[in-house]
Amino acid sequence: MNAIETVTLEVDDTAAAEAFYAAAFDLGTDSWLRVRTAKDPSSGFRGYAISLVVAQPGTVDSFTETALAAGATAIKGPEKSLWGYGAILRDPWGAIWKIATSQKKQSGPVTREVDSVNVGIGVADVAATKQFYIDHGLKVAKSFGRKYIEFEAPEGAVSLSLYSRKFAAKAASVDPEGSGSHRIVLGGAETFTDPDGFEWEAA
């Protein structure tokens, strides 16, 4: 089964980015996250958000506080919603991060543990892109018509979700307009570019 083993973000300053991600989210050089120098221009919404799913609201608050202190910008929250508790942040290089839990009340000590990681991408045709990824070895875990698709991920891997681009922007509380490079490369079993220009490289 194909799956996301690494996520590489393209940034203008790799040393500063590595320091930020370590301080904000405890992501070091041995984690699933990589950085490299950006080559192509990018503006507006890049078509994706990275979600850190955690156990309790206190963990959301903790990651939000360290990210903001390191230089992130708050887009939304932290706050309660119908589905739980979460925050949406933009890092200094334009990537959107969601920190979320399905729990609305703290029931134990605050930790800095992440239960799972998801990359949600906005695409032009959810059904067509779903089939594209099935053809490239990903297996569907959840499917809600043309609105939302989530693929399976083995333990320790990053999961992938598909939305329409408009809905992906709405879920991230940002304007859907954007152009240029996505500035994200997903590491998996093979090298290819999907119908919406998201790049994969053999990890």
RABEL-V859462 format. One record per helix or strand. SS is the DSSP state (helix for helix, strand for strand). FROM is the first residue (numbers start at 1). LEN is the number of residues. If there is no record, write none. Layout:
BEGIN
((SS | FROM | LEN) (SS | FROM | LEN))
END
This chain:
BEGIN
((strand | 4 | 1) (strand | 6 | 6) (helix | 14 | 12) (strand | 33 | 5) (strand | 42 | 3) (strand | 48 | 6) (helix | 57 | 14) (strand | 73 | 8) (strand | 85 | 6) (strand | 96 | 6) (strand | 116 | 8) (helix | 126 | 10) (strand | 140 | 5) (strand | 148 | 4) (strand | 158 | 7) (helix | 165 | 7) (strand | 178 | 3) (strand | 184 | 5) (strand | 192 | 2) (strand | 199 | 4))
END
